[in-house]
């Protein structure tokens, strides 16, 4: 792990437990977007304002932790590329929220595999959750603002890896998350992406514990149906509570 990237434990202590739900929602929303695609500043008018999002993410992290503030101010662009664009923030946030909510609200003891989540973003899967009974759930997150190249990405980065190690991925959850652009109707977007549940049939094969959850995500409406908190509830209630 790059020493410039904060560990999961540091993130929990200095950031996660200080965050409000509104801030978690904003951080997760922006962590799913690939800012590097629009670095030249020619962002289409209908897309989210990436520069505003980048500033907002860094501002939240700096406000919560002196340690993070020091890291960011040393080189904001480098920190953003390493910690946010390489998906550590998204993985840390979702892993921590699942771990915490399962324990607090459902009295279920699941823990994030820190060795996996602190590895480079090329490691598959994004998150591994382990229970006290020795069960393992593999979670892969695909944040997409459009469906372009989605089929190729799932075939190359998900299906091929699962086929190679069938038994290791018996319990597998693929999250297809679509951040909602400004002026889009979230409910309409969610209706459109429900068609991607077809990937669940491709994932299952002979195994019945592989699931797909398709969801859109709104930046501002952190209490709504398409918020980070609702997504986590959906993951727990439709998957974790049914695992045997």
C-alpha positions in Angstrom: 0.0 0.0 0.0 1.3 3.5 -0.9 2.3 5.2 2.3 0.6 8.4 1.1 -2.8 6.6 1.2 -4.4 6.6 4.7 -5.2 3.2 6.1 -8.7 2.0 6.7 -8.2 2.3 10.5 -7.1 5.9 10.2 -10.1 6.6 7.9 -12.5 5.1 10.5 -11.1 7.1 13.4 -10.4 10.4 11.8 -13.1 10.7 9.1 -15.9 8.1 9.2 -17.2 8.4 12.7 -17.2 12.2 12.4 -19.3 12.3 9.2 -23.0 13.3 9.1 -25.3 11.4 6.7 -25.4 14.3 4.3 -21.6 14.3 4.1 -21.4 10.5 3.6 -23.9 10.8 0.7 -21.9 13.6 -1.0 -18.6 11.8 -0.6 -19.9 8.5 -1.9 -21.6 10.2 -4.9 -18.4 12.0 -6.0 -16.2 9.1 -5.3 -18.0 7.1 -7.9 -17.3 9.6 -10.7 -14.2 9.5 -12.9 -13.0 13.1 -12.8 -9.9 12.3 -14.9 -12.1 11.9 -18.0 -12.9 15.7 -17.9 -9.6 17.1 -16.7 -9.4 19.4 -19.7 -12.4 21.3 -18.3 -14.6 20.7 -21.3 -17.3 19.0 -19.3 -20.7 18.6 -21.1 -23.3 20.9 -19.7 -25.5 18.0 -18.6 -22.8 16.3 -16.5 -22.1 17.0 -12.8 -19.6 19.8 -12.1 -16.5 17.8 -11.4 -14.4 20.7 -10.2 -17.1 21.6 -7.7 -17.3 18.0 -6.6 -13.5 17.7 -6.2 -13.4 20.8 -4.0 -16.3 19.6 -1.9 -14.8 16.2 -1.2 -11.4 17.7 -0.2 -13.1 20.3 1.9 -15.1 17.7 3.9 -12.0 15.6 4.5 -9.9 18.6 5.6 -12.6 19.8 8.0 -12.8 16.4 9.8 -9.1 15.6 10.2 -5.9 17.6 10.7 -4.0 14.5 9.4 -6.0 14.5 6.2 -5.7 18.3 5.9 -2.0 18.0 6.0 -1.9 15.3 3.4 -4.2 17.2 1.1 -2.6 20.6 1.4 0.8 19.1 0.6 -0.5 18.1 -2.9 -4.3 18.2 -3.5 -4.2 16.8 -7.0 -2.0 13.9 -6.0 -4.1 13.1 -3.0 -7.3 13.2 -5.1 -5.8 10.8 -7.7 -4.5 8.4 -5.1 -7.3 8.3 -2.6 -10.4 9.2 -4.5 -9.8 8.2 -8.2 -8.2 4.9 -7.2 -11.5 4.1 -5.4 -10.2 3.9 -1.8 -12.7 6.5 -0.6 -15.7 4.7 -2.2 -14.5 1.3 -0.8 -13.7 2.6 2.7 -17.0 4.4 2.9 -19.2 1.5 1.9 -17.2 -1.1 3.9 -17.3 1.1 7.0 -21.1 1.8 6.7 -21.9 -1.9 6.2 -19.7 -2.9 9.1 -21.1 -0.3 11.5 -24.8 -0.6 10.5 -24.8 -4.4 10.6 -23.4 -4.2 14.1 -25.5 -1.3 15.5 -28.9 -1.9 13.8 -28.9 -5.7 13.2 -26.6 -7.1 15.9 -24.7 -8.9 13.1 -20.9 -9.1 13.4 -19.3 -8.6 10.0 -15.8 -7.1 9.5 -14.1 -5.5 6.6 -11.0 -7.4 5.3 -8.5 -4.6 5.8 -5.7 -6.4 3.8 -8.0 -6.5 0.8 -9.5 -3.0 1.0 -6.1 -1.4 1.5 -4.7 -3.1 -1.6 -4.3 -1.3 -4.9 -7.6 -0.6 -6.7 -6.7 -3.2 -9.3 -7.2 -6.0 -6.7 -10.5 -7.8 -7.1 -13.0 -7.6 -5.4 -13.3 -4.1 -4.0 -14.5 -5.2 -0.6 -14.5 -8.5 1.3 -16.7 -8.8 4.4 -16.0 -11.6 6.9 -18.3 -12.9 9.6 -17.4 -14.4 13.0 -18.7 -17.8 11.5 -16.0 -17.7 8.8 -18.4 -16.6 6.0 -17.0 -14.4 3.3 -18.9 -12.0 1.0 -17.2 -10.5 -2.0 -18.5 -7.1 -3.1 -17.5 -5.4 -6.4 -18.6 -1.8 -7.1 -19.1 -0.4 -10.6 -20.0 3.3 -10.6 -21.1 4.4 -14.0 -22.5 7.7 -15.3 -23.6 6.0 -18.5 -23.9 2.5 -19.9 -21.1 2.8 -22.4 -18.6 0.0 -22.2 -20.6 -1.5 -19.3 -20.9 -4.9 -20.9 -17.2 -5.1 -21.6 -16.2 -4.0 -18.1 -18.4 -6.6 -16.5 -17.3 -9.3 -18.8 -13.6 -8.5 -18.4 -13.4 -7.4 -14.8 -16.1 -9.4 -13.2 -17.2 -12.5 -15.1 -13.8 -13.7 -16.2 -12.4 -13.4 -12.7 -15.3 -15.3 -11.2 -15.1 -18.1 -13.7 -11.4 -18.6 -12.9 -12.2 -19.0 -9.2 -15.7 -20.3 -9.0 -15.7 -21.6 -5.4 -13.9 -18.5 -4.0 -16.8 -16.4 -5.3 -19.8 -18.4 -4.2 -21.0 -15.4 -2.2 -20.7 -12.5 -4.5 -22.5 -9.1 -4.8 -22.1 -6.8 -7.8 -23.2 -3.2 -7.3 -24.1 -1.3 -10.4 -24.5 2.3 -9.2 -25.4 5.2 -11.5 -24.9 8.7 -10.1 -27.8 11.0 -11.2 -26.8 14.0 -13.3 -28.3 17.4 -12.6 -31.9 17.8 -13.8 -32.3 14.1 -14.3 -35.3 12.3 -12.8 -33.8 9.8 -10.3 -36.9 7.5 -10.4 -36.8 7.4 -14.2 -33.0 6.7 -14.1 -33.6 3.9 -11.7 -36.4 2.4 -13.9 -33.9 2.4 -16.8 -31.1 0.6 -15.0 -33.3 -2.1 -13.7 -32.7 -3.8 -17.0 -29.2 -4.5 -15.9 -30.4 -7.2 -13.5 -29.8 -9.5 -16.5 -26.2 -9.7 -15.2 -27.5 -11.7 -12.2 -28.4 -14.6 -14.5 -24.9 -14.5 -16.0 -23.3 -14.4 -12.6 -25.3 -17.2 -10.9 -24.5 -20.2 -13.0 -24.8 -23.1 -10.6 -24.4 -20.9 -7.5 -27.5 -19.2 -6.0 -25.7 -16.7 -3.7 -24.4 -14.4 -6.4 -26.5 -11.2 -6.7 -26.7 -7.9 -8.5 -28.0 -4.7 -7.1 -28.7 -1.9 -9.5 -29.3 1.5 -8.0 -29.0 5.2 -8.9 -27.6 7.8 -6.4 -28.6 11.4 -5.9 -26.0 13.9 -4.6 -28.2 16.2 -2.5 -31.2 14.1 -1.5 -29.5 12.2 1.3 -32.8 11.2 2.9 -34.4 10.0 -0.3 -35.0 6.6 -1.9 -31.8 7.0 -3.9 -29.4 7.9 -1.1 -26.3 6.3 0.3 -28.1 5.3 3.5 -31.0 3.7 1.5 -28.5 1.8 -0.7 -26.8 0.3 2.4 -30.1 -0.7 3.9 -31.0 -2.4 0.6 -27.7 -4.3 0.5 -28.2 -5.5 4.1 -31.8 -6.4 3.9 -31.8 -8.1 0.5 -28.4 -9.9 0.8 -26.7 -10.0 4.2 -29.8 -11.0 6.2 -30.4 -13.9 3.8 -26.9 -15.3 3.7 -26.4 -18.8 5.2 
